[in-house]
Amino acid sequence: MKKDIHPEYVEATVTCGCGNKFVTRSTRKHIHVEICSACHPFFTGKMKFIDTTGRVEKFQKKYQNSSYAAKRKQAADAK
């Protein structure tokens, strides 16, 4: 390896939006992430919508009055 061309590899603190913190190694000292393994639905098994731009609400509003929603409501009422 050539000398003086590689970045310094130091301990890094990773901070998630949920408040979880852990230590790893990186070229940066502090890393901020929006989602981690402690709050990601794949790892937790809980369904959670993470939406910062309103896309989920827009989708729900768009398809709220669709025929699919009406059929689901009728099926639920029939039971």
OpenMM code with the backbone's topology and positions (N, CA, C; nanometers):
from openmm import Vec3, app, unit

residues = "MET LYS LYS ASP ILE HIS PRO GLU TYR VAL GLU ALA THR VAL THR CYS GLY CYS GLY ASN LYS PHE VAL THR ARG SER THR ARG LYS HIS ILE HIS VAL GLU ILE CYS SER ALA CYS HIS PRO PHE PHE THR GLY LYS MET LYS PHE ILE ASP THR THR GLY ARG VAL GLU LYS PHE GLN LYS LYS TYR GLN ASN SER SER TYR ALA ALA LYS ARG LYS GLN ALA ALA ASP ALA LYS".split()
positions = [
    Vec3(0.0828, -0.1184, 0.0000),
    Vec3(0.0000, 0.0000, 0.0000),
    Vec3(0.0872, 0.1247, 0.0000),
    Vec3(0.0441, 0.2239, -0.0726),
    Vec3(0.1183, 0.3492, -0.0772),
    Vec3(0.0940, 0.4273, 0.0505),
    Vec3(0.1934, 0.5010, 0.0933),
    Vec3(0.1820, 0.5805, 0.2147),
    Vec3(0.1137, 0.7135, 0.1857),
    Vec3(0.0424, 0.7634, 0.2869),
    Vec3(-0.0188, 0.8972, 0.2873),
    Vec3(-0.1271, 0.9201, 0.1818),
    Vec3(-0.1900, 0.8137, 0.1296),
    Vec3(-0.2999, 0.8364, 0.0358),
    Vec3(-0.4319, 0.7811, 0.0894),
    Vec3(-0.4278, 0.7002, 0.1946),
    Vec3(-0.5474, 0.6382, 0.2486),
    Vec3(-0.6045, 0.7207, 0.3635),
    Vec3(-0.7367, 0.7296, 0.3747),
    Vec3(-0.7962, 0.8049, 0.4855),
    Vec3(-0.7751, 0.7324, 0.6183),
    Vec3(-0.7843, 0.8077, 0.7254),
    Vec3(-0.7679, 0.7505, 0.8595),
    Vec3(-0.8922, 0.6700, 0.8957),
    Vec3(-0.8721, 0.5504, 0.9470),
    Vec3(-0.9805, 0.4580, 0.9829),
    Vec3(-0.9955, 0.4617, 1.1342),
    Vec3(-1.1061, 0.5232, 1.1834),
    Vec3(-1.1234, 0.5470, 1.3267),
    Vec3(-1.2534, 0.4849, 1.3764),
    Vec3(-1.2717, 0.4825, 1.5087),
    Vec3(-1.3984, 0.4381, 1.5668),
    Vec3(-1.5054, 0.5422, 1.5354),
    Vec3(-1.6230, 0.4941, 1.4959),
    Vec3(-1.7323, 0.5832, 1.4586),
    Vec3(-1.8549, 0.5525, 1.5433),
    Vec3(-1.9256, 0.6565, 1.5825),
    Vec3(-2.0509, 0.6417, 1.6553),
    Vec3(-2.1648, 0.6616, 1.5563),
    Vec3(-2.2496, 0.5601, 1.5439),
    Vec3(-2.3650, 0.5667, 1.4543),
    Vec3(-2.4879, 0.5973, 1.5392),
    Vec3(-2.5613, 0.7027, 1.5021),
    Vec3(-2.6813, 0.7439, 1.5740),
    Vec3(-2.8008, 0.7333, 1.4801),
    Vec3(-2.9032, 0.6611, 1.5256),
    Vec3(-3.0233, 0.6428, 1.4454),
    Vec3(-3.1289, 0.7460, 1.4865),
    Vec3(-3.2271, 0.7660, 1.4010),
    Vec3(-3.3377, 0.8563, 1.4306),
    Vec3(-3.4221, 0.8088, 1.5477),
    Vec3(-3.4198, 0.6772, 1.5761),
    Vec3(-3.4980, 0.6238, 1.6881),
    Vec3(-3.4256, 0.6403, 1.8209),
    Vec3(-3.3000, 0.6849, 1.8172),
    Vec3(-3.2244, 0.7050, 1.9398),
    Vec3(-3.1216, 0.5968, 1.9671),
    Vec3(-3.1215, 0.4915, 1.8893),
    Vec3(-3.0258, 0.3832, 1.9061),
    Vec3(-2.8861, 0.4300, 1.8654),
    Vec3(-2.7863, 0.3942, 1.9437),
    Vec3(-2.6473, 0.4290, 1.9134),
    Vec3(-2.5627, 0.3036, 1.9220),
    Vec3(-2.4647, 0.2938, 1.8319),
    Vec3(-2.3680, 0.1853, 1.8394),
    Vec3(-2.2364, 0.2331, 1.7798),
    Vec3(-2.1307, 0.1585, 1.8096),
    Vec3(-1.9960, 0.1973, 1.7686),
    Vec3(-1.9460, 0.0982, 1.6637),
    Vec3(-1.8862, 0.1504, 1.5598),
    Vec3(-1.8242, 0.0705, 1.4550),
    Vec3(-1.6987, 0.1428, 1.4092),
    Vec3(-1.6432, 0.1032, 1.2990),
    Vec3(-1.5245, 0.1719, 1.2475),
    Vec3(-1.5542, 0.2270, 1.1090),
    Vec3(-1.5039, 0.3466, 1.0832),
    Vec3(-1.5282, 0.4132, 0.9564),
    Vec3(-1.4245, 0.5225, 0.9367),
    Vec3(-1.4315, 0.5885, 0.8232),
    Vec3(-1.3444, 0.7029, 0.7986),
    Vec3(-1.4046, 0.8310, 0.8557),
    Vec3(-1.5300, 0.8249, 0.9010),
    Vec3(-1.5952, 0.9384, 0.9650),
    Vec3(-1.6166, 0.9067, 1.1125),
    Vec3(-1.6115, 1.0089, 1.1983),
    Vec3(-1.6269, 0.9863, 1.3421),
    Vec3(-1.7715, 0.9731, 1.3856),
    Vec3(-1.8623, 1.0458, 1.3208),
    Vec3(-2.0041, 1.0442, 1.3568),
    Vec3(-2.0873, 1.0191, 1.2317),
    Vec3(-2.1803, 0.9240, 1.2421),
    Vec3(-2.2681, 0.8916, 1.1307),
    Vec3(-2.4122, 0.8971, 1.1821),
    Vec3(-2.4988, 0.9680, 1.1110),
    Vec3(-2.6407, 0.9786, 1.1473),
    Vec3(-2.7227, 0.9075, 1.0399),
    Vec3(-2.8083, 0.8140, 1.0828),
    Vec3(-2.8940, 0.7402, 0.9905),
    Vec3(-3.0396, 0.7563, 1.0314),
    Vec3(-3.1310, 0.7380, 0.9364),
    Vec3(-3.2734, 0.7514, 0.9647),
    Vec3(-3.3321, 0.6245, 1.0231),
    Vec3(-3.2765, 0.5090, 0.9866),
    Vec3(-3.3339, 0.3822, 1.0285),
    Vec3(-3.2211, 0.2812, 1.0498),
    Vec3(-3.2373, 0.1978, 1.1519),
    Vec3(-3.1344, 0.0988, 1.1841),
    Vec3(-3.1990, -0.0374, 1.2062),
    Vec3(-3.1207, -0.1354, 1.2432),
    Vec3(-3.1755, -0.2694, 1.2641),
    Vec3(-3.2655, -0.2771, 1.3865),
    Vec3(-3.2560, -0.1815, 1.4779),
    Vec3(-3.3419, -0.1816, 1.5972),
    Vec3(-3.4828, -0.1313, 1.5666),
    Vec3(-3.4994, -0.0543, 1.4591),
    Vec3(-3.6317, -0.0003, 1.4286),
    Vec3(-3.6818, -0.0380, 1.2895),
    Vec3(-3.6036, -0.1090, 1.2097),
    Vec3(-3.6450, -0.1479, 1.0752),
    Vec3(-3.7480, -0.2607, 1.0820),
    Vec3(-3.8579, -0.2509, 1.0070),
    Vec3(-3.9632, -0.3529, 1.0134),
    Vec3(-3.9156, -0.4929, 0.9784),
    Vec3(-3.8163, -0.5071, 0.8922),
    Vec3(-3.7661, -0.6392, 0.8548),
    Vec3(-3.7081, -0.7115, 0.9755),
    Vec3(-3.6385, -0.6394, 1.0619),
    Vec3(-3.5740, -0.7001, 1.1781),
    Vec3(-3.6667, -0.7079, 1.2992),
    Vec3(-3.7591, -0.6122, 1.3121),
    Vec3(-3.8460, -0.6097, 1.4300),
    Vec3(-3.9727, -0.6913, 1.4107),
    Vec3(-4.0160, -0.7102, 1.2862),
    Vec3(-4.1383, -0.7834, 1.2590),
    Vec3(-4.2635, -0.6989, 1.2769),
    Vec3(-4.2488, -0.5718, 1.3048),
    Vec3(-4.3616, -0.4808, 1.3224),
    Vec3(-4.3739, -0.3922, 1.1989),
    Vec3(-4.4974, -0.3750, 1.1523),
    Vec3(-4.5206, -0.2884, 1.0377),
    Vec3(-4.5225, -0.1446, 1.0855),
    Vec3(-4.4386, -0.0639, 1.0253),
    Vec3(-4.4280, 0.0760, 1.0665),
    Vec3(-4.4036, 0.1587, 0.9410),
    Vec3(-4.4853, 0.2590, 0.9188),
    Vec3(-4.4657, 0.3454, 0.8040),
    Vec3(-4.3671, 0.4552, 0.8407),
    Vec3(-4.2612, 0.4643, 0.7649),
    Vec3(-4.1639, 0.5711, 0.7843),
    Vec3(-4.1733, 0.6591, 0.6608),
    Vec3(-4.2303, 0.7745, 0.6786),
    Vec3(-4.2602, 0.8602, 0.5658),
    Vec3(-4.2247, 1.0034, 0.6015),
    Vec3(-4.1371, 1.0623, 0.5233),
    Vec3(-4.0972, 1.1993, 0.5519),
    Vec3(-4.1577, 1.2988, 0.4548),
    Vec3(-4.2125, 1.2509, 0.3430),
    Vec3(-4.2648, 1.3446, 0.2441),
    Vec3(-4.4141, 1.3312, 0.2205),
    Vec3(-4.4844, 1.2514, 0.3005),
    Vec3(-4.6291, 1.2403, 0.2883),
    Vec3(-4.6759, 1.1445, 0.1805),
    Vec3(-4.5889, 1.0573, 0.1318),
    Vec3(-4.6272, 0.9661, 0.0249),
    Vec3(-4.7292, 0.8617, 0.0713),
    Vec3(-4.7174, 0.8161, 0.1953),
    Vec3(-4.8110, 0.7150, 0.2452),
    Vec3(-4.9504, 0.7729, 0.2540),
    Vec3(-4.9636, 0.8924, 0.3113),
    Vec3(-5.0945, 0.9564, 0.3218),
    Vec3(-5.1532, 0.9854, 0.1844),
    Vec3(-5.0692, 1.0266, 0.0905),
    Vec3(-5.1151, 1.0540, -0.0454),
    Vec3(-5.1691, 0.9261, -0.1103),
    Vec3(-5.0991, 0.8158, -0.0914),
    Vec3(-5.1432, 0.6875, -0.1465),
    Vec3(-5.2745, 0.6429, -0.0834),
    Vec3(-5.2831, 0.6537, 0.0487),
    Vec3(-5.4050, 0.6118, 0.1176),
    Vec3(-5.5240, 0.6987, 0.0763),
    Vec3(-5.5025, 0.8276, 0.0627),
    Vec3(-5.6101, 0.9177, 0.0221),
    Vec3(-5.6552, 0.8869, -0.1208),
    Vec3(-5.5602, 0.8569, -0.2084),
    Vec3(-5.5902, 0.8293, -0.3481),
    Vec3(-5.6756, 0.7037, -0.3633),
    Vec3(-5.6447, 0.6006, -0.2872),
    Vec3(-5.7146, 0.4734, -0.3026),
    Vec3(-5.8195, 0.4470, -0.1951),
    Vec3(-5.8494, 0.5452, -0.1146),
    Vec3(-5.9482, 0.5290, -0.0083),
    Vec3(-6.0875, 0.5039, -0.0659),
    Vec3(-6.1238, 0.5732, -0.1704),
    Vec3(-6.2572, 0.5612, -0.2280),
    Vec3(-6.2603, 0.4698, -0.3505),
    Vec3(-6.1578, 0.3921, -0.3699),
    Vec3(-6.1535, 0.3047, -0.4864),
    Vec3(-6.2466, 0.1862, -0.4682),
    Vec3(-6.2672, 0.1136, -0.5732),
    Vec3(-6.3551, -0.0035, -0.5668),
    Vec3(-6.2952, -0.1108, -0.4774),
    Vec3(-6.1633, -0.1192, -0.4703),
    Vec3(-6.0985, -0.2173, -0.3835),
    Vec3(-6.1346, -0.1919, -0.2370),
    Vec3(-6.1303, -0.0665, -0.1947),
    Vec3(-6.1643, -0.0318, -0.0573),
    Vec3(-6.3121, -0.0610, -0.0303),
    Vec3(-6.3977, -0.0354, -0.1278),
    Vec3(-6.5406, -0.0628, -0.1114),
    Vec3(-6.5657, -0.2124, -0.0976),
    Vec3(-6.4954, -0.2934, -0.1764),
    Vec3(-6.5110, -0.4389, -0.1689),
    Vec3(-6.4627, -0.4924, -0.0342),
    Vec3(-6.3528, -0.4385, 0.0161),
    Vec3(-6.3020, -0.4811, 0.1466),
    Vec3(-6.4007, -0.4468, 0.2566),
    Vec3(-6.4617, -0.3284, 0.2463),
    Vec3(-6.5582, -0.2866, 0.3477),
    Vec3(-6.6821, -0.3752, 0.3438),
    Vec3(-6.7277, -0.4087, 0.2248),
    Vec3(-6.8449, -0.4960, 0.2112),
    Vec3(-6.8137, -0.6350, 0.2663),
    Vec3(-6.6955, -0.6855, 0.2409),
    Vec3(-6.6565, -0.8172, 0.2908),
    Vec3(-6.6489, -0.8163, 0.4426),
    Vec3(-6.6000, -0.7080, 0.5000),
    Vec3(-6.5909, -0.6965, 0.6451),
    Vec3(-6.7304, -0.6860, 0.7070),
    Vec3(-6.8201, -0.6127, 0.6422),
    Vec3(-6.9570, -0.5998, 0.6919),
    Vec3(-7.0337, -0.7315, 0.6823),
    Vec3(-7.0021, -0.8123, 0.5813),
    Vec3(-7.0710, -0.9401, 0.5616),
    Vec3(-7.0343, -1.0398, 0.6708),
    Vec3(-6.9163, -1.0287, 0.7248),
    Vec3(-6.8721, -1.1206, 0.8300),
    Vec3(-6.9378, -1.0842, 0.9564),
] * unit.nanometer
topology = app.Topology()
chain = topology.addChain("A")
for resn in residues:
    res = topology.addResidue(resn, chain)
    for name in ("N", "CA", "C"):
        topology.addAtom(name, app.Element.getBySymbol(name[0]), res)
